[in-house]
Amino acid sequence: MTLVSGWLLYGWIIAVQTKTKKTLAKPNIRNVVVVDGVRTPFLLSGTSYKDLMPHDLARAALTGLLHRTSVPKEVVDYIIFGTVIQEVKTSNVAREAALGAGFSDKTPAHTVTMACISANQAMTTGVGLIASGQCDVIVAGGVELMSDVPIRHSRKMRKLMLDLNKAKSMGQRLSLISKFRFNFLAPELPAVSEFSTSETMGHSADRLAAAFAVSRLEQDEYALRSHSLAKKAQDEGLLSDVVPFKVPGKDTVTKDNGIRPSSLEQMAKLKPAFIKPYGTVTAANSSFLTDGASAMLIMAEEKALAMGYKPKAYLRDFMYVSQDPKDQLLLGPTYATPKVLEKAGLTMNDIDAFEFHEAFSGQILANFKAMDSDWFAENYMGRKTKVGLPPLEKFNNWGGSLSLGHPFGATGCRLVMAAANRLRKEGGQYGLVAACAAGGQGHAMIVEAYPK
């Protein structure tokens, strides 16, 4: 070999190495893979799912996963589901759904809640069980049914009813009944505000948009982008995680029904939903109340390969964060993103597919501005430099929660499957999933494409 040819060969090897990114496997830690994941169609609350219970939707997601993967039920070691507003009859909805889907009564199941990142917590709990060697096969998912939320009697009425139940004589009962007042009948609705601040999330989103100077037009433009991309993805058959669901007594539901591209002119006609009359958050640039469920099959890599599966992706580093629930309620992605990138040894430039939860257009755009601000990084995050702006051409390319819907307990799995499916379709290697949540919390995770 001549000196020139030797240098040419060396240059070719270096070029190939620079194109091939490193893998994020860690020594002495089991690789955790996603075999596949599914979800029911996400529907506007009050539509086709309105007569169901949460475990019905969760069972449908589990059944869909069984059909998609053909995994034998008996090999599943554990089932974890996330949910936010619990149905009192099925507080451990994971267990009830698992039994309904035909899983063995010997397969344990538990339910977690962490607001909008409940499914994320279900997944990462499963990752921990597998990585630590406690389990080999986990089903993780989430469910939310906003069509039928628990509405309670007032505290005074509940106390009166409980005391009546304990009363031993007619005299005691009559004495208690005499204390009844008509205002006791006022119902107690599920809280839509932060317990610690008494502020609704929409109100907080409006304040956040104002703090970062995000205009109404910018928010409407972003929402229109989300709906347009979701419609395109739906029409092109890219939302392959959606499985049909035959609603008892009704037709089979095959697709999400909240995708509704409009026009900026129509969106501009809507009035502010939270801060009136000058707010910028409206029904058109907010996520809508949604019913739906999701489920994923997560395995140790060696177990998946031994069973003949070709996984879709590795679940790599993840990070949970918390910050001030009053002024930084929705900034979880800004705080979690640089931390998870550093943990994985990656930069923003290494990420091929971004999948962020879209609670509100204003929330997404405020996070963009915070992530692109050295001043914010220095003064609020204790960092020397900003993490940087996600390139829009890599961001939520198949739509997001604004358009696809946001069943609180189920969105995390949708985000991960969107990242995994996009990486396979687009030929990328790394995906970054991030989400904010009530309580000022947030989550981010690195998803790595499984080699084809």
C-alpha positions as a Markdown table, in Angstrom:
| # | Residue | x | y | z |
|---|---|---|---|---|
| 1 | Met | 0.0 | 0.0 | 0.0 |
| 2 | Thr | 1.4 | 3.4 | -1.0 |
| 3 | Leu | 1.5 | 6.3 | 1.4 |
| 4 | Val | -1.2 | 8.1 | -0.6 |
| 5 | Ser | -3.5 | 5.1 | -0.7 |
| 6 | Gly | -2.9 | 4.6 | 3.0 |
| 7 | Trp | -4.0 | 8.2 | 3.8 |
| 8 | Leu | -7.1 | 7.8 | 1.6 |
| 9 | Leu | -8.1 | 4.7 | 3.5 |
| 10 | Tyr | -7.5 | 6.4 | 6.8 |
| 11 | Gly | -9.6 | 9.3 | 5.7 |
| 12 | Trp | -12.4 | 7.0 | 4.6 |
| 13 | Ile | -12.4 | 5.2 | 8.0 |
| 14 | Ile | -12.6 | 8.6 | 9.8 |
| 15 | Ala | -15.4 | 9.8 | 7.6 |
| 16 | Val | -17.4 | 6.6 | 8.3 |
| 17 | Gln | -16.8 | 6.9 | 12.0 |
| 18 | Thr | -18.0 | 10.5 | 12.1 |
| 19 | Lys | -21.2 | 9.6 | 10.4 |
| 20 | Thr | -21.9 | 6.7 | 12.8 |
| 21 | Lys | -22.9 | 8.0 | 16.2 |
| 22 | Lys | -21.9 | 6.1 | 19.4 |
| 23 | Thr | -24.4 | 3.9 | 21.1 |
| 24 | Leu | -25.5 | 4.7 | 24.6 |
| 25 | Ala | -25.1 | 1.2 | 26.0 |
| 26 | Lys | -23.6 | 1.2 | 29.5 |
| 27 | Pro | -21.2 | -1.5 | 30.8 |
| 28 | Asn | -22.7 | -4.0 | 33.3 |
| 29 | Ile | -26.3 | -2.5 | 32.8 |
| 30 | Arg | -28.9 | -4.5 | 30.9 |
| 31 | Asn | -30.2 | -2.9 | 27.7 |
| 32 | Val | -33.9 | -2.1 | 27.8 |
| 33 | Val | -35.8 | -2.2 | 24.6 |
| 34 | Val | -39.3 | -1.3 | 23.3 |
| 35 | Val | -40.6 | -4.1 | 21.3 |
| 36 | Asp | -43.7 | -2.2 | 20.2 |
| 37 | Gly | -46.4 | 0.1 | 21.5 |
| 38 | Val | -50.0 | 0.8 | 20.7 |
| 39 | Arg | -52.8 | 3.2 | 21.7 |
| 40 | Thr | -56.5 | 3.4 | 21.2 |
| 41 | Pro | -57.6 | 6.3 | 19.0 |
| 42 | Phe | -57.5 | 9.5 | 21.1 |
| 43 | Leu | -61.0 | 11.1 | 21.1 |
| 44 | Leu | -62.4 | 14.3 | 22.3 |
| 45 | Ser | -64.1 | 13.7 | 25.6 |
| 46 | Gly | -67.9 | 13.4 | 25.4 |
| 47 | Thr | -67.7 | 11.5 | 22.1 |
| 48 | Ser | -67.6 | 7.8 | 21.3 |
| 49 | Tyr | -66.0 | 6.7 | 24.6 |
| 50 | Lys | -68.3 | 8.7 | 26.9 |
| 51 | Asp | -70.2 | 5.6 | 28.2 |
| 52 | Leu | -67.1 | 3.6 | 29.0 |
| 53 | Met | -65.0 | 3.3 | 32.2 |
| 54 | Pro | -61.3 | 3.9 | 32.3 |
| 55 | His | -60.4 | 0.2 | 32.6 |
| 56 | Asp | -62.4 | -0.5 | 29.3 |
| 57 | Leu | -60.0 | 1.8 | 27.4 |
| 58 | Ala | -56.9 | 0.4 | 29.2 |
| 59 | Arg | -58.1 | -3.1 | 28.5 |
| 60 | Ala | -58.5 | -2.2 | 24.8 |
| 61 | Ala | -54.9 | -0.9 | 24.7 |
| 62 | Leu | -53.6 | -4.1 | 26.4 |
| 63 | Thr | -55.6 | -6.3 | 24.0 |
| 64 | Gly | -54.3 | -4.3 | 21.0 |
| 65 | Leu | -50.7 | -4.8 | 22.3 |
| 66 | Leu | -51.2 | -8.5 | 22.6 |
| 67 | His | -52.5 | -8.7 | 19.0 |
| 68 | Arg | -49.7 | -6.5 | 17.7 |
| 69 | Thr | -46.9 | -8.4 | 19.4 |
| 70 | Ser | -48.3 | -11.9 | 19.9 |
| 71 | Val | -46.5 | -11.9 | 23.2 |
| 72 | Pro | -47.6 | -14.8 | 25.4 |
| 73 | Lys | -49.5 | -13.4 | 28.4 |
| 74 | Glu | -47.7 | -15.7 | 30.8 |
| 75 | Val | -44.2 | -14.2 | 30.0 |
| 76 | Val | -45.2 | -10.7 | 31.2 |
| 77 | Asp | -43.7 | -10.3 | 34.6 |
| 78 | Tyr | -45.4 | -7.0 | 35.6 |
| 79 | Ile | -47.9 | -4.4 | 34.4 |
| 80 | Ile | -47.7 | -0.7 | 35.2 |
| 81 | Phe | -50.2 | 2.0 | 34.1 |
| 82 | Gly | -50.4 | 5.7 | 34.7 |
| 83 | Thr | -53.6 | 7.7 | 35.3 |
| 84 | Val | -54.5 | 11.0 | 36.8 |
| 85 | Ile | -58.2 | 11.4 | 37.6 |
| 86 | Gln | -58.9 | 8.0 | 39.2 |
| 87 | Glu | -62.2 | 6.2 | 38.9 |
| 88 | Val | -63.0 | 5.3 | 42.5 |
| 89 | Lys | -64.3 | 1.8 | 41.6 |
| 90 | Thr | -61.0 | 0.9 | 39.9 |
| 91 | Ser | -58.4 | 2.8 | 41.7 |
| 92 | Asn | -55.7 | 0.3 | 40.6 |
| 93 | Val | -56.8 | 0.5 | 37.0 |
| 94 | Ala | -53.7 | -1.4 | 35.8 |
| 95 | Arg | -54.9 | -4.5 | 37.7 |
| 96 | Glu | -58.5 | -4.4 | 36.6 |
| 97 | Ala | -57.5 | -3.8 | 32.9 |
| 98 | Ala | -55.0 | -6.6 | 33.0 |
| 99 | Leu | -57.6 | -9.1 | 34.4 |
| 100 | Gly | -60.1 | -7.9 | 31.8 |
| 101 | Ala | -57.6 | -8.4 | 29.0 |
| 102 | Gly | -57.0 | -12.0 | 30.1 |
| 103 | Phe | -53.6 | -11.7 | 31.8 |
| 104 | Ser | -52.9 | -14.2 | 34.5 |
| 105 | Asp | -54.2 | -13.3 | 38.0 |
| 106 | Lys | -50.6 | -14.2 | 39.0 |
| 107 | Thr | -49.2 | -11.2 | 37.1 |
| 108 | Pro | -48.9 | -8.2 | 39.5 |
| 109 | Ala | -50.0 | -4.8 | 38.3 |
| 110 | His | -49.9 | -1.3 | 39.9 |
| 111 | Thr | -51.0 | 2.2 | 38.9 |
| 112 | Val | -48.9 | 5.3 | 39.2 |
| 113 | Thr | -49.9 | 9.0 | 39.0 |
| 114 | Met | -47.6 | 12.0 | 38.2 |
| 115 | Ala | -50.0 | 14.3 | 36.3 |
| 116 | Cys | -49.2 | 14.5 | 32.6 |
| 117 | Ile | -46.1 | 12.4 | 32.9 |
| 118 | Ser | -47.8 | 9.4 | 34.6 |
| 119 | Ala | -47.2 | 7.1 | 31.6 |
| 120 | Asn | -43.6 | 8.3 | 31.6 |
| 121 | Gln | -43.3 | 7.2 | 35.2 |
| 122 | Ala | -44.9 | 3.8 | 34.3 |
| 123 | Met | -42.3 | 3.3 | 31.6 |
| 124 | Thr | -39.3 | 4.4 | 33.7 |
| 125 | Thr | -40.5 | 2.2 | 36.6 |
| 126 | Gly | -40.5 | -0.7 | 34.2 |
| 127 | Val | -37.0 | 0.3 | 32.9 |
| 128 | Gly | -35.8 | 0.2 | 36.5 |
| 129 | Leu | -37.3 | -3.2 | 37.2 |
| 130 | Ile | -35.6 | -4.7 | 34.1 |
| 131 | Ala | -32.3 | -2.9 | 34.5 |
| 132 | Ser | -32.0 | -4.1 | 38.1 |
| 133 | Gly | -32.7 | -7.7 | 37.0 |
| 134 | Gln | -36.0 | -8.0 | 38.9 |
| 135 | Cys | -38.0 | -8.5 | 35.7 |
| 136 | Asp | -37.5 | -9.4 | 32.0 |
| 137 | Val | -40.8 | -8.4 | 30.5 |
| 138 | Ile | -42.9 | -5.3 | 31.4 |
| 139 | Val | -46.1 | -3.9 | 30.0 |
| 140 | Ala | -46.3 | -0.1 | 30.7 |
| 141 | Gly | -49.1 | 2.2 | 29.7 |
| 142 | Gly | -51.6 | 4.8 | 30.7 |
| 143 | Val | -55.2 | 5.7 | 30.5 |
| 144 | Glu | -57.5 | 8.7 | 31.0 |
| 145 | Leu | -61.3 | 9.1 | 30.6 |
| 146 | Met | -62.3 | 12.7 | 30.9 |
| 147 | Ser | -65.8 | 12.0 | 29.7 |
| 148 | Asp | -66.8 | 10.7 | 33.2 |
| 149 | Val | -64.8 | 12.3 | 36.1 |
| 150 | Pro | -65.8 | 11.7 | 39.7 |
| 151 | Ile | -68.0 | 14.4 | 41.1 |
| 152 | Arg | -68.4 | 14.3 | 44.9 |
| 153 | His | -70.9 | 15.6 | 47.4 |
| 154 | Ser | -69.7 | 18.6 | 49.4 |
| 155 | Arg | -67.5 | 17.9 | 52.5 |
| 156 | Lys | -70.5 | 18.9 | 54.7 |
| 157 | Met | -72.8 | 16.5 | 52.9 |
| 158 | Arg | -70.3 | 13.7 | 53.0 |
| 159 | Lys | -69.8 | 14.2 | 56.8 |
| 160 | Leu | -73.6 | 14.3 | 57.3 |
| 161 | Met | -74.1 | 11.0 | 55.4 |
| 162 | Leu | -71.3 | 9.3 | 57.2 |
| 163 | Asp | -72.6 | 10.4 | 60.6 |
| 164 | Leu | -76.1 | 9.2 | 59.7 |
| 165 | Asn | -74.7 | 5.8 | 58.9 |
| 166 | Lys | -73.2 | 5.6 | 62.4 |
| 167 | Ala | -76.3 | 6.9 | 64.2 |
| 168 | Lys | -77.9 | 4.3 | 66.4 |
| 169 | Ser | -81.3 | 5.8 | 67.2 |
| 170 | Met | -84.0 | 7.7 | 65.5 |
| 171 | Gly | -83.4 | 10.6 | 67.8 |
| 172 | Gln | -79.7 | 10.8 | 66.7 |
| 173 | Arg | -80.8 | 10.6 | 63.0 |
| 174 | Leu | -83.4 | 13.3 | 63.4 |
| 175 | Ser | -80.9 | 15.5 | 65.2 |
| 176 | Leu | -78.4 | 15.1 | 62.3 |
| 177 | Ile | -81.0 | 15.7 | 59.6 |
| 178 | Ser | -82.0 | 19.0 | 61.3 |
| 179 | Lys | -78.5 | 20.2 | 60.6 |
| 180 | Phe | -78.9 | 19.8 | 56.8 |
| 181 | Arg | -78.8 | 22.9 | 54.7 |
| 182 | Phe | -79.5 | 23.1 | 51.0 |
| 183 | Asn | -76.0 | 24.5 | 50.2 |
| 184 | Phe | -74.8 | 21.0 | 51.3 |
| 185 | Leu | -76.0 | 19.8 | 47.9 |
| 186 | Ala | -73.5 | 21.9 | 46.0 |
| 187 | Pro | -71.3 | 19.3 | 44.1 |
| 188 | Glu | -67.5 | 19.2 | 44.4 |
| 189 | Leu | -65.8 | 18.9 | 41.0 |
| 190 | Pro | -62.4 | 17.5 | 40.4 |
| 191 | Ala | -59.8 | 20.2 | 40.8 |
| 192 | Val | -58.5 | 21.8 | 37.6 |
| 193 | Ser | -56.2 | 24.1 | 39.5 |
| 194 | Glu | -52.9 | 23.6 | 41.2 |
| 195 | Phe | -53.4 | 22.7 | 44.9 |
| 196 | Ser | -50.4 | 24.7 | 46.0 |
| 197 | Thr | -51.3 | 27.9 | 44.1 |
| 198 | Ser | -55.0 | 27.6 | 43.3 |
| 199 | Glu | -54.2 | 28.7 | 39.7 |
| 200 | Thr | -55.5 | 26.8 | 36.7 |
| 201 | Met | -52.9 | 25.5 | 34.2 |
| 202 | Gly | -54.4 | 27.6 | 31.4 |
| 203 | His | -54.1 | 30.7 | 33.5 |
| 204 | Ser | -50.4 | 29.8 | 34.2 |
| 205 | Ala | -49.8 | 29.2 | 30.5 |
| 206 | Asp | -51.2 | 32.6 | 29.7 |
| 207 | Arg | -48.9 | 34.3 | 32.2 |
| 208 | Leu | -45.9 | 32.2 | 30.9 |
| 209 | Ala | -46.6 | 33.3 | 27.3 |
| 210 | Ala | -46.8 | 36.9 | 28.4 |
| 211 | Ala | -43.5 | 36.6 | 30.5 |
| 212 | Phe | -41.7 | 35.3 | 27.4 |
| 213 | Ala | -43.4 | 37.8 | 25.0 |
| 214 | Val | -45.1 | 35.0 | 23.0 |
| 215 | Ser | -47.8 | 36.6 | 20.8 |
| 216 | Arg | -51.3 | 35.3 | 20.1 |
| 217 | Leu | -50.4 | 35.0 | 16.4 |
| 218 | Glu | -47.3 | 32.9 | 17.2 |
| 219 | Gln | -49.4 | 30.6 | 19.3 |
| 220 | Asp | -52.1 | 30.2 | 16.7 |
| 221 | Glu | -49.5 | 29.6 | 14.0 |
| 222 | Tyr | -47.9 | 26.9 | 16.1 |
| 223 | Ala | -51.2 | 25.2 | 16.8 |
| 224 | Leu | -52.1 | 25.3 | 13.1 |
| 225 | Arg | -48.7 | 23.6 | 12.4 |
| 226 | Ser | -49.5 | 20.9 | 14.9 |
| 227 | His | -52.9 | 20.1 | 13.4 |
| 228 | Ser | -51.6 | 20.3 | 9.8 |
| 229 | Leu | -48.7 | 17.9 | 10.5 |
| 230 | Ala | -51.0 | 15.5 | 12.4 |
| 231 | Lys | -53.5 | 15.5 | 9.5 |
| 232 | Lys | -50.7 | 14.8 | 7.0 |
| 233 | Ala | -49.3 | 12.0 | 9.2 |
| 234 | Gln | -52.8 | 10.5 | 9.7 |
| 235 | Asp | -53.5 | 10.6 | 5.9 |
| 236 | Glu | -50.2 | 9.0 | 5.1 |
| 237 | Gly | -50.7 | 6.2 | 7.6 |
| 238 | Leu | -47.7 | 7.2 | 9.8 |
| 239 | Leu | -49.6 | 7.0 | 13.1 |
| 240 | Ser | -49.1 | 3.2 | 13.1 |
| 241 | Asp | -49.4 | 3.0 | 16.9 |
| 242 | Val | -53.2 | 3.5 | 16.7 |
| 243 | Val | -55.2 | 0.3 | 16.9 |
| 244 | Pro | -58.9 | 0.1 | 16.1 |
| 245 | Phe | -61.3 | -0.2 | 19.0 |
| 246 | Lys | -64.8 | -1.6 | 18.8 |
| 247 | Val | -66.8 | 0.4 | 21.2 |
| 248 | Pro | -69.5 | -1.8 | 22.8 |
| 249 | Gly | -72.9 | -0.9 | 21.2 |
| 250 | Lys | -71.3 | 1.5 | 18.8 |
| 251 | Asp | -69.1 | 1.5 | 15.7 |
| 252 | Thr | -65.4 | 0.7 | 15.5 |
| 253 | Val | -63.2 | 3.7 | 16.1 |
| 254 | Thr | -60.2 | 3.8 | 13.9 |
| 255 | Lys | -58.5 | 7.2 | 14.2 |
| 256 | Asp | -58.1 | 10.2 | 16.4 |
| 257 | Asn | -61.0 | 12.7 | 16.1 |
| 258 | Gly | -59.4 | 15.9 | 17.4 |
| 259 | Ile | -57.3 | 16.7 | 14.4 |
| 260 | Arg | -58.9 | 19.7 | 12.9 |
| 261 | Pro | -56.7 | 22.0 | 10.8 |
| 262 | Ser | -58.4 | 25.4 | 10.6 |
| 263 | Ser | -57.2 | 28.8 | 9.4 |
| 264 | Leu | -55.5 | 31.6 | 11.2 |
| 265 | Glu | -58.5 | 33.8 | 10.4 |
| 266 | Gln | -60.9 | 31.4 | 12.1 |
| 267 | Met | -58.6 | 30.9 | 15.1 |
| 268 | Ala | -58.2 | 34.7 | 15.5 |
| 269 | Lys | -62.0 | 34.9 | 16.1 |
| 270 | Leu | -61.8 | 32.9 | 19.4 |
| 271 | Lys | -61.9 | 34.8 | 22.7 |
| 272 | Pro | -59.3 | 34.2 | 25.4 |
| 273 | Ala | -60.2 | 31.2 | 27.5 |
| 274 | Phe | -58.5 | 32.0 | 30.8 |
| 275 | Ile | -57.3 | 35.6 | 31.2 |
| 276 | Lys | -60.1 | 37.8 | 29.9 |
| 277 | Pro | -60.2 | 40.0 | 27.9 |
| 278 | Tyr | -56.5 | 40.4 | 27.1 |
| 279 | Gly | -55.1 | 36.8 | 27.4 |
| 280 | Thr | -53.6 | 34.9 | 24.4 |
| 281 | Val | -54.5 | 31.3 | 25.3 |
| 282 | Thr | -57.6 | 30.1 | 23.6 |
| 283 | Ala | -59.4 | 26.8 | 22.9 |
| 284 | Ala | -57.6 | 26.7 | 19.5 |
| 285 | Asn | -54.1 | 26.9 | 20.8 |
| 286 | Ser | -54.6 | 24.6 | 23.8 |
| 287 | Ser | -54.8 | 20.8 | 24.1 |
| 288 | Phe | -58.3 | 19.5 | 24.5 |
| 289 | Leu | -59.9 | 17.2 | 27.1 |
| 290 | Thr | -59.2 | 13.7 | 25.7 |
| 291 | Asp | -60.2 | 10.1 | 26.3 |
| 292 | Gly | -57.6 | 7.4 | 25.4 |
| 293 | Ala | -55.2 | 4.7 | 26.5 |
| 294 | Ser | -51.7 | 3.4 | 25.5 |
| 295 | Ala | -49.6 | 0.4 | 26.2 |
| 296 | Met | -46.0 | -0.7 | 25.4 |
| 297 | Leu | -44.1 | -3.9 | 25.6 |
| 298 | Ile | -40.7 | -3.3 | 27.2 |
| 299 | Met | -38.1 | -6.1 | 27.6 |
| 300 | Ala | -34.5 | -6.8 | 28.4 |
| 301 | Glu | -32.8 | -6.9 | 25.1 |
| 302 | Glu | -31.5 | -10.5 | 25.5 |
| 303 | Lys | -35.0 | -11.7 | 26.3 |
| 304 | Ala | -36.5 | -9.9 | 23.3 |
| 305 | Leu | -33.9 | -11.4 | 21.0 |
| 306 | Ala | -34.3 | -14.9 | 22.5 |
| 307 | Met | -38.1 | -14.7 | 21.8 |
| 308 | Gly | -37.4 | -13.7 | 18.2 |
| 309 | Tyr | -38.4 | -10.1 | 18.4 |
| 310 | Lys | -36.8 | -7.2 | 16.5 |
| 311 | Pro | -37.1 | -4.3 | 18.9 |
| 312 | Lys | -38.0 | -0.8 | 17.7 |
| 313 | Ala | -35.8 | 1.2 | 20.1 |
| 314 | Tyr | -33.6 | 1.3 | 23.2 |
| 315 | Leu | -34.9 | 3.3 | 26.2 |
| 316 | Arg | -31.8 | 5.1 | 27.5 |
| 317 | Asp | -31.1 | 7.8 | 30.0 |
| 318 | Phe | -34.0 | 9.7 | 31.6 |
| 319 | Met | -34.4 | 12.6 | 34.0 |
| 320 | Tyr | -37.2 | 13.9 | 36.2 |
| 321 | Val | -37.1 | 17.6 | 37.4 |
| 322 | Ser | -39.2 | 19.8 | 39.6 |
| 323 | Gln | -39.4 | 23.6 | 39.9 |
| 324 | Asp | -41.6 | 26.4 | 41.2 |
| 325 | Pro | -45.2 | 25.5 | 40.4 |
| 326 | Lys | -46.3 | 29.1 | 40.3 |
| 327 | Asp | -44.1 | 30.8 | 37.8 |
| 328 | Gln | -42.3 | 27.8 | 36.2 |
| 329 | Leu | -45.2 | 25.3 | 36.1 |
| 330 | Leu | -44.8 | 24.4 | 32.5 |
| 331 | Leu | -41.0 | 24.7 | 32.0 |
| 332 | Gly | -40.1 | 21.1 | 32.7 |
| 333 | Pro | -38.7 | 20.4 | 29.2 |
| 334 | Thr | -36.3 | 23.4 | 29.6 |
| 335 | Tyr | -34.9 | 22.1 | 32.8 |
| 336 | Ala | -34.9 | 18.4 | 31.9 |
| 337 | Thr | -33.4 | 18.6 | 28.4 |
| 338 | Pro | -29.9 | 19.8 | 29.2 |
| 339 | Lys | -29.6 | 17.4 | 32.2 |
| 340 | Val | -30.6 | 14.3 | 30.2 |
| 341 | Leu | -28.3 | 15.3 | 27.3 |
| 342 | Glu | -25.4 | 15.7 | 29.7 |
| 343 | Lys | -26.2 | 12.4 | 31.4 |
| 344 | Ala | -26.1 | 10.7 | 28.0 |
| 345 | Gly | -23.1 | 12.5 | 26.7 |
| 346 | Leu | -25.0 | 14.1 | 23.8 |
| 347 | Thr | -25.7 | 17.5 | 22.5 |
| 348 | Met | -28.8 | 19.0 | 20.8 |
| 349 | Asn | -27.1 | 18.4 | 17.5 |
| 350 | Asp | -27.1 | 14.7 | 18.1 |
| 351 | Ile | -30.9 | 14.5 | 18.4 |
| 352 | Asp | -32.7 | 13.4 | 15.2 |
| 353 | Ala | -36.3 | 13.5 | 16.4 |
| 354 | Phe | -37.8 | 15.7 | 19.1 |
| 355 | Glu | -41.1 | 14.7 | 20.7 |
| 356 | Phe | -42.3 | 17.3 | 23.3 |
| 357 | His | -45.7 | 17.3 | 24.9 |
| 358 | Glu | -47.8 | 20.2 | 23.7 |
| 359 | Ala | -50.0 | 21.3 | 26.6 |
| 360 | Phe | -50.4 | 24.8 | 25.1 |
| 361 | Ser | -48.8 | 26.5 | 22.1 |
| 362 | Gly | -47.7 | 29.2 | 24.5 |
| 363 | Gln | -46.0 | 26.6 | 26.7 |
| 364 | Ile | -44.0 | 25.1 | 23.8 |
| 365 | Leu | -42.9 | 28.5 | 22.5 |
| 366 | Ala | -42.0 | 29.8 | 26.0 |
| 367 | Asn | -39.9 | 26.7 | 26.5 |
| 368 | Phe | -38.2 | 27.4 | 23.1 |
| 369 | Lys | -37.4 | 30.9 | 24.3 |
| 370 | Ala | -36.1 | 29.7 | 27.6 |
| 371 | Met | -34.0 | 27.0 | 26.0 |
| 372 | Asp | -32.5 | 29.6 | 23.6 |
| 373 | Ser | -31.7 | 32.2 | 26.4 |
| 374 | Asp | -28.2 | 32.4 | 28.0 |
| 375 | Trp | -29.7 | 34.9 | 30.5 |
| 376 | Phe | -32.4 | 32.4 | 31.6 |
| 377 | Ala | -29.8 | 29.6 | 31.8 |
| 378 | Glu | -27.5 | 31.7 | 34.0 |
| 379 | Asn | -30.1 | 33.3 | 36.2 |
| 380 | Tyr | -32.6 | 30.5 | 36.7 |
| 381 | Met | -30.9 | 27.2 | 35.9 |
| 382 | Gly | -27.4 | 27.9 | 37.3 |
| 383 | Arg | -25.9 | 27.1 | 33.9 |
| 384 | Lys | -23.2 | 29.0 | 32.0 |
| 385 | Thr | -24.8 | 28.7 | 28.6 |
| 386 | Lys | -28.2 | 27.9 | 27.1 |
| 387 | Val | -29.0 | 24.4 | 25.8 |
| 388 | Gly | -30.2 | 25.7 | 22.5 |
| 389 | Leu | -33.3 | 25.6 | 20.4 |
| 390 | Pro | -34.7 | 22.3 | 18.9 |
| 391 | Pro | -34.7 | 22.6 | 15.1 |
| 392 | Leu | -38.3 | 23.0 | 14.0 |
| 393 | Glu | -37.8 | 20.6 | 11.1 |
| 394 | Lys | -37.0 | 17.8 | 13.6 |
| 395 | Phe | -39.8 | 18.8 | 16.1 |
| 396 | Asn | -43.1 | 17.0 | 16.5 |
| 397 | Asn | -43.2 | 16.2 | 12.8 |
| 398 | Trp | -46.3 | 14.0 | 13.1 |
| 399 | Gly | -48.3 | 16.4 | 15.2 |
| 400 | Gly | -48.5 | 16.6 | 19.0 |
| 401 | Ser | -50.9 | 16.8 | 21.9 |
| 402 | Leu | -52.5 | 20.0 | 20.6 |
| 403 | Ser | -53.9 | 18.0 | 17.6 |
| 404 | Leu | -53.7 | 14.3 | 18.5 |
| 405 | Gly | -55.1 | 14.8 | 21.9 |
| 406 | His | -53.8 | 14.5 | 25.5 |
| 407 | Pro | -55.3 | 11.8 | 27.7 |
| 408 | Phe | -53.3 | 12.9 | 30.8 |
| 409 | Gly | -52.2 | 9.4 | 31.9 |
| 410 | Ala | -51.5 | 8.0 | 28.4 |
| 411 | Thr | -49.5 | 10.7 | 26.6 |
| 412 | Gly | -46.0 | 9.6 | 27.7 |
| 413 | Cys | -46.2 | 6.3 | 25.8 |
| 414 | Arg | -47.5 | 8.1 | 22.7 |
| 415 | Leu | -44.4 | 10.4 | 22.8 |
| 416 | Val | -42.0 | 7.5 | 23.0 |
| 417 | Met | -43.6 | 5.5 | 20.3 |
| 418 | Ala | -43.7 | 8.6 | 18.0 |
| 419 | Ala | -40.0 | 9.1 | 18.6 |
| 420 | Ala | -39.2 | 5.4 | 18.0 |
| 421 | Asn | -41.4 | 5.2 | 14.8 |
| 422 | Arg | -40.0 | 8.5 | 13.5 |
| 423 | Leu | -36.4 | 7.3 | 14.0 |
| 424 | Arg | -37.1 | 4.1 | 12.0 |
| 425 | Lys | -38.9 | 6.0 | 9.2 |
| 426 | Glu | -36.4 | 8.9 | 9.0 |
| 427 | Gly | -33.3 | 6.9 | 9.6 |
| 428 | Gly | -32.2 | 8.8 | 12.7 |
| 429 | Gln | -30.5 | 7.4 | 15.8 |
| 430 | Tyr | -31.5 | 9.5 | 18.8 |
| 431 | Gly | -34.8 | 10.8 | 19.9 |
| 432 | Leu | -35.5 | 13.2 | 22.8 |
| 433 | Val | -38.9 | 13.0 | 24.5 |
| 434 | Ala | -39.8 | 15.7 | 27.0 |
| 435 | Ala | -42.9 | 16.8 | 28.9 |
| 436 | Cys | -44.1 | 19.2 | 31.5 |
| 437 | Ala | -46.6 | 18.3 | 34.3 |
| 438 | Ala | -48.8 | 19.8 | 37.0 |
| 439 | Gly | -46.9 | 20.5 | 40.2 |
| 440 | Gly | -44.1 | 22.1 | 38.3 |
| 441 | Gln | -42.6 | 18.8 | 37.3 |
| 442 | Gly | -41.1 | 17.5 | 34.1 |
| 443 | His | -39.5 | 14.5 | 32.4 |
| 444 | Ala | -37.0 | 13.9 | 29.5 |
| 445 | Met | -35.8 | 10.6 | 28.0 |
| 446 | Ile | -33.4 | 9.6 | 25.3 |
| 447 | Val | -34.7 | 7.0 | 22.8 |
| 448 | Glu | -32.2 | 5.3 | 20.6 |
| 449 | Ala | -33.2 | 3.5 | 17.4 |
| 450 | Tyr | -32.6 | -0.2 | 17.3 |
| 451 | Pro | -30.2 | -1.1 | 14.5 |
| 452 | Lys | -32.0 | -2.4 | 11.4 |
